[in-house]
Amino acid sequence: MKVSYSIHRNPIIAKFMENLRYLDGLGRGVPMIFREMKRLNAPTPEIIVDDSQVKLVIYFAPAT
């Protein structure tokens, strides 16, 4: 997730949705979150993986 590598369950639907401009920048969201949190000197997000799910935890950092 951190290095912008994404796999689509159904690449035909993903391409169709991209052609209709419903999707843009596939696979760029999580790396962007990590970059922005670093830029803001906020806590680093955490990726938690278990048997049935993947979670991205974004910690709140009050403005200084």
PDB file of N, CA, C and O in Angstrom:
ATOM      1  N   MET A   1       0.815  -1.203   0.000  1.00  0.00           N
ATOM      2  CA  MET A   1       0.000   0.000   0.000  1.00  0.00           C
ATOM      3  C   MET A   1       0.855   1.262   0.000  1.00  0.00           C
ATOM      4  O   MET A   1       0.511   2.257  -0.638  1.00  0.00           O
ATOM      5  N   LYS A   2       1.950   1.214   0.706  1.00  0.00           N
ATOM      6  CA  LYS A   2       2.765   2.422   0.836  1.00  0.00           C
ATOM      7  C   LYS A   2       3.511   2.782  -0.446  1.00  0.00           C
ATOM      8  O   LYS A   2       3.896   3.937  -0.629  1.00  0.00           O
ATOM      9  N   VAL A   3       3.720   1.816  -1.332  1.00  0.00           N
ATOM     10  CA  VAL A   3       4.518   2.082  -2.524  1.00  0.00           C
ATOM     11  C   VAL A   3       3.677   2.216  -3.790  1.00  0.00           C
ATOM     12  O   VAL A   3       4.217   2.162  -4.894  1.00  0.00           O
ATOM     13  N   SER A   4       2.388   2.385  -3.650  1.00  0.00           N
ATOM     14  CA  SER A   4       1.495   2.654  -4.776  1.00  0.00           C
ATOM     15  C   SER A   4       1.391   1.493  -5.752  1.00  0.00           C
ATOM     16  O   SER A   4       1.493   1.687  -6.963  1.00  0.00           O
ATOM     17  N   TYR A   5       1.191   0.304  -5.237  1.00  0.00           N
ATOM     18  CA  TYR A   5       0.970  -0.861  -6.086  1.00  0.00           C
ATOM     19  C   TYR A   5      -0.422  -1.377  -5.777  1.00  0.00           C
ATOM     20  O   TYR A   5      -0.690  -1.795  -4.650  1.00  0.00           O
ATOM     21  N   SER A   6      -1.313  -1.355  -6.762  1.00  0.00           N
ATOM     22  CA  SER A   6      -2.679  -1.793  -6.505  1.00  0.00           C
ATOM     23  C   SER A   6      -3.059  -2.929  -7.445  1.00  0.00           C
ATOM     24  O   SER A   6      -2.604  -3.000  -8.586  1.00  0.00           O
ATOM     25  N   ILE A   7      -3.899  -3.805  -6.935  1.00  0.00           N
ATOM     26  CA  ILE A   7      -4.414  -4.928  -7.717  1.00  0.00           C
ATOM     27  C   ILE A   7      -5.937  -4.834  -7.691  1.00  0.00           C
ATOM     28  O   ILE A   7      -6.544  -4.702  -6.628  1.00  0.00           O
ATOM     29  N   HIS A   8      -6.530  -4.901  -8.847  1.00  0.00           N
ATOM     30  CA  HIS A   8      -7.985  -4.815  -8.946  1.00  0.00           C
ATOM     31  C   HIS A   8      -8.582  -6.207  -8.993  1.00  0.00           C
ATOM     32  O   HIS A   8      -8.074  -7.091  -9.683  1.00  0.00           O
ATOM     33  N   ARG A   9      -9.657  -6.394  -8.260  1.00  0.00           N
ATOM     34  CA  ARG A   9     -10.342  -7.688  -8.300  1.00  0.00           C
ATOM     35  C   ARG A   9     -10.938  -7.946  -9.668  1.00  0.00           C
ATOM     36  O   ARG A   9     -10.962  -9.081 -10.143  1.00  0.00           O
ATOM     37  N   ASN A  10     -11.419  -6.882 -10.299  1.00  0.00           N
ATOM     38  CA  ASN A  10     -11.984  -7.019 -11.638  1.00  0.00           C
ATOM     39  C   ASN A  10     -11.402  -5.908 -12.507  1.00  0.00           C
ATOM     40  O   ASN A  10     -11.948  -4.806 -12.553  1.00  0.00           O
ATOM     41  N   PRO A  11     -10.293  -6.191 -13.199  1.00  0.00           N
ATOM     42  CA  PRO A  11      -9.633  -5.143 -13.988  1.00  0.00           C
ATOM     43  C   PRO A  11     -10.494  -4.601 -15.131  1.00  0.00           C
ATOM     44  O   PRO A  11     -10.301  -3.460 -15.550  1.00  0.00           O
ATOM     45  N   ILE A  12     -11.419  -5.377 -15.633  1.00  0.00           N
ATOM     46  CA  ILE A  12     -12.295  -4.895 -16.707  1.00  0.00           C
ATOM     47  C   ILE A  12     -13.207  -3.793 -16.192  1.00  0.00           C
ATOM     48  O   ILE A  12     -13.362  -2.756 -16.838  1.00  0.00           O
ATOM     49  N   ILE A  13     -13.810  -4.014 -15.030  1.00  0.00           N
ATOM     50  CA  ILE A  13     -14.669  -2.982 -14.432  1.00  0.00           C
ATOM     51  C   ILE A  13     -13.834  -1.767 -14.037  1.00  0.00           C
ATOM     52  O   ILE A  13     -14.265  -0.632 -14.241  1.00  0.00           O
ATOM     53  N   ALA A  14     -12.649  -1.987 -13.477  1.00  0.00           N
ATOM     54  CA  ALA A  14     -11.784  -0.873 -13.083  1.00  0.00           C
ATOM     55  C   ALA A  14     -11.436  -0.003 -14.293  1.00  0.00           C
ATOM     56  O   ALA A  14     -11.485   1.224 -14.208  1.00  0.00           O
ATOM     57  N   LYS A  15     -11.088  -0.627 -15.411  1.00  0.00           N
ATOM     58  CA  LYS A  15     -10.755   0.129 -16.626  1.00  0.00           C
ATOM     59  C   LYS A  15     -11.976   0.867 -17.159  1.00  0.00           C
ATOM     60  O   LYS A  15     -11.868   2.015 -17.588  1.00  0.00           O
ATOM     61  N   PHE A  16     -13.128   0.220 -17.135  1.00  0.00           N
ATOM     62  CA  PHE A  16     -14.375   0.849 -17.570  1.00  0.00           C
ATOM     63  C   PHE A  16     -14.672   2.090 -16.732  1.00  0.00           C
ATOM     64  O   PHE A  16     -15.007   3.144 -17.272  1.00  0.00           O
ATOM     65  N   MET A  17     -14.548   1.963 -15.414  1.00  0.00           N
ATOM     66  CA  MET A  17     -14.814   3.090 -14.515  1.00  0.00           C
ATOM     67  C   MET A  17     -13.785   4.206 -14.728  1.00  0.00           C
ATOM     68  O   MET A  17     -14.122   5.387 -14.650  1.00  0.00           O
ATOM     69  N   GLU A  18     -12.547   3.834 -14.992  1.00  0.00           N
ATOM     70  CA  GLU A  18     -11.514   4.834 -15.269  1.00  0.00           C
ATOM     71  C   GLU A  18     -11.830   5.580 -16.563  1.00  0.00           C
ATOM     72  O   GLU A  18     -11.680   6.800 -16.626  1.00  0.00           O
ATOM     73  N   ASN A  19     -12.268   4.853 -17.599  1.00  0.00           N
ATOM     74  CA  ASN A  19     -12.628   5.486 -18.873  1.00  0.00           C
ATOM     75  C   ASN A  19     -13.789   6.458 -18.721  1.00  0.00           C
ATOM     76  O   ASN A  19     -13.859   7.462 -19.429  1.00  0.00           O
ATOM     77  N   LEU A  20     -14.700   6.163 -17.797  1.00  0.00           N
ATOM     78  CA  LEU A  20     -15.832   7.060 -17.535  1.00  0.00           C
ATOM     79  C   LEU A  20     -15.453   8.203 -16.594  1.00  0.00           C
ATOM     80  O   LEU A  20     -16.284   9.046 -16.255  1.00  0.00           O
ATOM     81  N   ARG A  21     -14.195   8.219 -16.181  1.00  0.00           N
ATOM     82  CA  ARG A  21     -13.649   9.235 -15.271  1.00  0.00           C
ATOM     83  C   ARG A  21     -14.250   9.176 -13.876  1.00  0.00           C
ATOM     84  O   ARG A  21     -14.318  10.188 -13.179  1.00  0.00           O
ATOM     85  N   TYR A  22     -14.689   7.979 -13.469  1.00  0.00           N
ATOM     86  CA  TYR A  22     -15.125   7.767 -12.094  1.00  0.00           C
ATOM     87  C   TYR A  22     -13.926   7.472 -11.194  1.00  0.00           C
ATOM     88  O   TYR A  22     -13.989   7.667  -9.981  1.00  0.00           O
ATOM     89  N   LEU A  23     -12.847   7.007 -11.792  1.00  0.00           N
ATOM     90  CA  LEU A  23     -11.637   6.694 -11.040  1.00  0.00           C
ATOM     91  C   LEU A  23     -10.491   7.487 -11.640  1.00  0.00           C
ATOM     92  O   LEU A  23     -10.411   7.669 -12.855  1.00  0.00           O
ATOM     93  N   ASP A  24      -9.607   7.958 -10.772  1.00  0.00           N
ATOM     94  CA  ASP A  24      -8.433   8.686 -11.236  1.00  0.00           C
ATOM     95  C   ASP A  24      -7.293   8.420 -10.276  1.00  0.00           C
ATOM     96  O   ASP A  24      -7.488   8.418  -9.061  1.00  0.00           O
ATOM     97  N   GLY A  25      -6.129   8.199 -10.803  1.00  0.00           N
ATOM     98  CA  GLY A  25      -4.973   8.011  -9.945  1.00  0.00           C
ATOM     99  C   GLY A  25      -5.031   6.747  -9.129  1.00  0.00           C
ATOM    100  O   GLY A  25      -4.725   6.763  -7.937  1.00  0.00           O
ATOM    101  N   LEU A  26      -5.414   5.657  -9.746  1.00  0.00           N
ATOM    102  CA  LEU A  26      -5.540   4.399  -9.028  1.00  0.00           C
ATOM    103  C   LEU A  26      -4.245   4.043  -8.310  1.00  0.00           C
ATOM    104  O   LEU A  26      -3.176   4.035  -8.919  1.00  0.00           O
ATOM    105  N   GLY A  27      -4.340   3.752  -7.024  1.00  0.00           N
ATOM    106  CA  GLY A  27      -3.175   3.343  -6.264  1.00  0.00           C
ATOM    107  C   GLY A  27      -2.350   4.476  -5.703  1.00  0.00           C
ATOM    108  O   GLY A  27      -1.296   4.224  -5.119  1.00  0.00           O
ATOM    109  N   ARG A  28      -2.784   5.719  -5.854  1.00  0.00           N
ATOM    110  CA  ARG A  28      -1.990   6.849  -5.375  1.00  0.00           C
ATOM    111  C   ARG A  28      -2.438   7.384  -4.026  1.00  0.00           C
ATOM    112  O   ARG A  28      -1.716   8.174  -3.418  1.00  0.00           O
ATOM    113  N   GLY A  29      -3.599   6.984  -3.542  1.00  0.00           N
ATOM    114  CA  GLY A  29      -4.173   7.578  -2.342  1.00  0.00           C
ATOM    115  C   GLY A  29      -3.371   7.348  -1.074  1.00  0.00           C
ATOM    116  O   GLY A  29      -3.088   8.301  -0.348  1.00  0.00           O
ATOM    117  N   VAL A  30      -2.998   6.110  -0.789  1.00  0.00           N
ATOM    118  CA  VAL A  30      -2.275   5.804   0.450  1.00  0.00           C
ATOM    119  C   VAL A  30      -0.884   6.444   0.453  1.00  0.00           C
ATOM    120  O   VAL A  30      -0.507   7.044   1.459  1.00  0.00           O
ATOM    121  N   PRO A  31      -0.104   6.340  -0.635  1.00  0.00           N
ATOM    122  CA  PRO A  31       1.186   7.038  -0.623  1.00  0.00           C
ATOM    123  C   PRO A  31       1.037   8.547  -0.406  1.00  0.00           C
ATOM    124  O   PRO A  31       1.865   9.164   0.264  1.00  0.00           O
ATOM    125  N   MET A  32      -0.017   9.138  -0.973  1.00  0.00           N
ATOM    126  CA  MET A  32      -0.255  10.566  -0.787  1.00  0.00           C
ATOM    127  C   MET A  32      -0.533  10.877   0.681  1.00  0.00           C
ATOM    128  O   MET A  32      -0.054  11.883   1.203  1.00  0.00           O
ATOM    129  N   ILE A  33      -1.303  10.020   1.350  1.00  0.00           N
ATOM    130  CA  ILE A  33      -1.593  10.216   2.773  1.00  0.00           C
ATOM    131  C   ILE A  33      -0.298  10.196   3.579  1.00  0.00           C
ATOM    132  O   ILE A  33      -0.092  11.055   4.437  1.00  0.00           O
ATOM    133  N   PHE A  34       0.580   9.224   3.314  1.00  0.00           N
ATOM    134  CA  PHE A  34       1.852   9.146   4.036  1.00  0.00           C
ATOM    135  C   PHE A  34       2.701  10.397   3.798  1.00  0.00           C
ATOM    136  O   PHE A  34       3.295  10.932   4.734  1.00  0.00           O
ATOM    137  N   ARG A  35       2.758  10.863   2.545  1.00  0.00           N
ATOM    138  CA  ARG A  35       3.542  12.071   2.233  1.00  0.00           C
ATOM    139  C   ARG A  35       2.996  13.296   2.957  1.00  0.00           C
ATOM    140  O   ARG A  35       3.751  14.077   3.536  1.00  0.00           O
ATOM    141  N   GLU A  36       1.671  13.454   2.916  1.00  0.00           N
ATOM    142  CA  GLU A  36       1.055  14.627   3.543  1.00  0.00           C
ATOM    143  C   GLU A  36       1.214  14.613   5.062  1.00  0.00           C
ATOM    144  O   GLU A  36       1.461  15.654   5.671  1.00  0.00           O
ATOM    145  N   MET A  37       1.074  13.448   5.669  1.00  0.00           N
ATOM    146  CA  MET A  37       1.245  13.370   7.122  1.00  0.00           C
ATOM    147  C   MET A  37       2.686  13.723   7.500  1.00  0.00           C
ATOM    148  O   MET A  37       2.921  14.390   8.508  1.00  0.00           O
ATOM    149  N   LYS A  38       3.640  13.277   6.693  1.00  0.00           N
ATOM    150  CA  LYS A  38       5.042  13.616   6.954  1.00  0.00           C
ATOM    151  C   LYS A  38       5.263  15.119   6.776  1.00  0.00           C
ATOM    152  O   LYS A  38       5.935  15.758   7.585  1.00  0.00           O
ATOM    153  N   ARG A  39       4.694  15.666   5.717  1.00  0.00           N
ATOM    154  CA  ARG A  39       4.836  17.101   5.443  1.00  0.00           C
ATOM    155  C   ARG A  39       4.266  17.934   6.583  1.00  0.00           C
ATOM    156  O   ARG A  39       4.798  18.998   6.900  1.00  0.00           O
ATOM    157  N   LEU A  40       3.204  17.467   7.192  1.00  0.00           N
ATOM    158  CA  LEU A  40       2.553  18.176   8.294  1.00  0.00           C
ATOM    159  C   LEU A  40       3.180  17.866   9.655  1.00  0.00           C
ATOM    160  O   LEU A  40       2.703  18.345  10.684  1.00  0.00           O
ATOM    161  N   ASN A  41       4.246  17.066   9.658  1.00  0.00           N
ATOM    162  CA  ASN A  41       4.873  16.621  10.914  1.00  0.00           C
ATOM    163  C   ASN A  41       3.858  15.947  11.841  1.00  0.00           C
ATOM    164  O   ASN A  41       3.920  16.090  13.062  1.00  0.00           O
ATOM    165  N   ALA A  42       2.941  15.224  11.244  1.00  0.00           N
ATOM    166  CA  ALA A  42       1.917  14.500  11.996  1.00  0.00           C
ATOM    167  C   ALA A  42       2.394  13.066  12.229  1.00  0.00           C
ATOM    168  O   ALA A  42       3.328  12.610  11.569  1.00  0.00           O
ATOM    169  N   PRO A  43       1.764  12.358  13.158  1.00  0.00           N
ATOM    170  CA  PRO A  43       2.147  10.957  13.386  1.00  0.00           C
ATOM    171  C   PRO A  43       2.016  10.127  12.107  1.00  0.00           C
ATOM    172  O   PRO A  43       1.098  10.331  11.313  1.00  0.00           O
ATOM    173  N   THR A  44       2.937   9.203  11.925  1.00  0.00           N
ATOM    174  CA  THR A  44       2.920   8.334  10.747  1.00  0.00           C
ATOM    175  C   THR A  44       1.714   7.402  10.794  1.00  0.00           C
ATOM    176  O   THR A  44       1.470   6.764  11.818  1.00  0.00           O
ATOM    177  N   PRO A  45       0.955   7.313   9.699  1.00  0.00           N
ATOM    178  CA  PRO A  45      -0.157   6.367   9.663  1.00  0.00           C
ATOM    179  C   PRO A  45       0.352   4.933   9.856  1.00  0.00           C
ATOM    180  O   PRO A  45       1.523   4.633   9.624  1.00  0.00           O
ATOM    181  N   GLU A  46      -0.548   4.077  10.280  1.00  0.00           N
ATOM    182  CA  GLU A  46      -0.194   2.690  10.559  1.00  0.00           C
ATOM    183  C   GLU A  46      -1.046   1.769   9.685  1.00  0.00           C
ATOM    184  O   GLU A  46      -2.257   1.955   9.574  1.00  0.00           O
ATOM    185  N   ILE A  47      -0.403   0.775   9.067  1.00  0.00           N
ATOM    186  CA  ILE A  47      -1.118  -0.238   8.292  1.00  0.00           C
ATOM    187  C   ILE A  47      -1.192  -1.492   9.148  1.00  0.00           C
ATOM    188  O   ILE A  47      -0.168  -2.035   9.562  1.00  0.00           O
ATOM    189  N   ILE A  48      -2.424  -1.950   9.412  1.00  0.00           N
ATOM    190  CA  ILE A  48      -2.652  -3.131  10.242  1.00  0.00           C
ATOM    191  C   ILE A  48      -3.302  -4.198   9.366  1.00  0.00           C
ATOM    192  O   ILE A  48      -4.344  -3.962   8.754  1.00  0.00           O
ATOM    193  N   VAL A  49      -2.679  -5.367   9.312  1.00  0.00           N
ATOM    194  CA  VAL A  49      -3.181  -6.470   8.482  1.00  0.00           C
ATOM    195  C   VAL A  49      -3.478  -7.651   9.381  1.00  0.00           C
ATOM    196  O   VAL A  49      -2.649  -8.037  10.205  1.00  0.00           O
ATOM    197  N   ASP A  50      -4.672  -8.232   9.222  1.00  0.00           N
ATOM    198  CA  ASP A  50      -4.967  -9.494   9.904  1.00  0.00           C
ATOM    199  C   ASP A  50      -5.580 -10.456   8.887  1.00  0.00           C
ATOM    200  O   ASP A  50      -5.516 -10.206   7.683  1.00  0.00           O
ATOM    201  N   ASP A  51      -6.158 -11.524   9.348  1.00  0.00           N
ATOM    202  CA  ASP A  51      -6.650 -12.570   8.445  1.00  0.00           C
ATOM    203  C   ASP A  51      -7.770 -12.113   7.515  1.00  0.00           C
ATOM    204  O   ASP A  51      -7.921 -12.661   6.423  1.00  0.00           O
ATOM    205  N   SER A  52      -8.556 -11.119   7.928  1.00  0.00           N
ATOM    206  CA  SER A  52      -9.725 -10.785   7.124  1.00  0.00           C
ATOM    207  C   SER A  52      -9.791  -9.331   6.665  1.00  0.00           C
ATOM    208  O   SER A  52     -10.713  -8.961   5.938  1.00  0.00           O
ATOM    209  N   GLN A  53      -8.834  -8.502   7.073  1.00  0.00           N
ATOM    210  CA  GLN A  53      -8.942  -7.100   6.686  1.00  0.00           C
ATOM    211  C   GLN A  53      -7.591  -6.392   6.726  1.00  0.00           C
ATOM    212  O   GLN A  53      -6.621  -6.864   7.318  1.00  0.00           O
ATOM    213  N   VAL A  54      -7.581  -5.247   6.071  1.00  0.00           N
ATOM    214  CA  VAL A  54      -6.429  -4.353   6.110  1.00  0.00           C
ATOM    215  C   VAL A  54      -6.963  -2.997   6.565  1.00  0.00           C
ATOM    216  O   VAL A  54      -7.940  -2.493   6.011  1.00  0.00           O
ATOM    217  N   LYS A  55      -6.325  -2.412   7.567  1.00  0.00           N
ATOM    218  CA  LYS A  55      -6.758  -1.115   8.085  1.00  0.00           C
ATOM    219  C   LYS A  55      -5.635  -0.109   7.920  1.00  0.00           C
ATOM    220  O   LYS A  55      -4.463  -0.429   8.119  1.00  0.00           O
ATOM    221  N   LEU A  56      -6.001   1.096   7.557  1.00  0.00           N
ATOM    222  CA  LEU A  56      -5.079   2.213   7.545  1.00  0.00           C
ATOM    223  C   LEU A  56      -5.526   3.152   8.651  1.00  0.00           C
ATOM    224  O   LEU A  56      -6.606   3.737   8.578  1.00  0.00           O
ATOM    225  N   VAL A  57      -4.695   3.295   9.677  1.00  0.00           N
ATOM    226  CA  VAL A  57      -5.035   4.149  10.820  1.00  0.00           C
ATOM    227  C   VAL A  57      -4.316   5.475  10.645  1.00  0.00           C
ATOM    228  O   VAL A  57      -3.089   5.523  10.566  1.00  0.00           O
ATOM    229  N   ILE A  58      -5.092   6.552  10.584  1.00  0.00           N
ATOM    230  CA  ILE A  58      -4.545   7.896  10.455  1.00  0.00           C
ATOM    231  C   ILE A  58      -4.786   8.596  11.787  1.00  0.00           C
ATOM    232  O   ILE A  58      -5.928   8.764  12.214  1.00  0.00           O
ATOM    233  N   TYR A  59      -3.707   9.000  12.432  1.00  0.00           N
ATOM    234  CA  TYR A  59      -3.799   9.608  13.749  1.00  0.00           C
ATOM    235  C   TYR A  59      -4.011  11.105  13.643  1.00  0.00           C
ATOM    236  O   TYR A  59      -3.430  11.772  12.788  1.00  0.00           O
ATOM    237  N   PHE A  60      -4.837  11.611  14.509  1.00  0.00           N
ATOM    238  CA  PHE A  60      -5.122  13.038  14.576  1.00  0.00           C
ATOM    239  C   PHE A  60      -3.951  13.761  15.217  1.00  0.00           C
ATOM    240  O   PHE A  60      -3.426  13.328  16.244  1.00  0.00           O
ATOM    241  N   ALA A  61      -3.553  14.846  14.616  1.00  0.00           N
ATOM    242  CA  ALA A  61      -2.501  15.668  15.197  1.00  0.00           C
ATOM    243  C   ALA A  61      -2.989  17.108  15.231  1.00  0.00           C
ATOM    244  O   ALA A  61      -3.178  17.709  14.174  1.00  0.00           O
ATOM    245  N   PRO A  62      -3.198  17.674  16.400  1.00  0.00           N
ATOM    246  CA  PRO A  62      -3.678  19.057  16.470  1.00  0.00           C
ATOM    247  C   PRO A  62      -2.656  20.023  15.871  1.00  0.00           C
ATOM    248  O   PRO A  62      -1.449  19.789  15.927  1.00  0.00           O
ATOM    249  N   ALA A  63      -3.156  21.087  15.312  1.00  0.00           N
ATOM    250  CA  ALA A  63      -2.279  22.114  14.726  1.00  0.00           C
ATOM    251  C   ALA A  63      -1.436  22.759  15.825  1.00  0.00           C
ATOM    252  O   ALA A  63      -1.909  22.977  16.940  1.00  0.00           O
ATOM    253  N   THR A  64      -0.190  23.058  15.493  1.00  0.00           N
ATOM    254  CA  THR A  64       0.696  23.695  16.472  1.00  0.00           C
ATOM    255  C   THR A  64       0.973  25.129  16.115  1.00  0.00           C
ATOM    256  O   THR A  64       1.702  25.815  16.832  1.00  0.00           O
TER     257      THR A  64
END
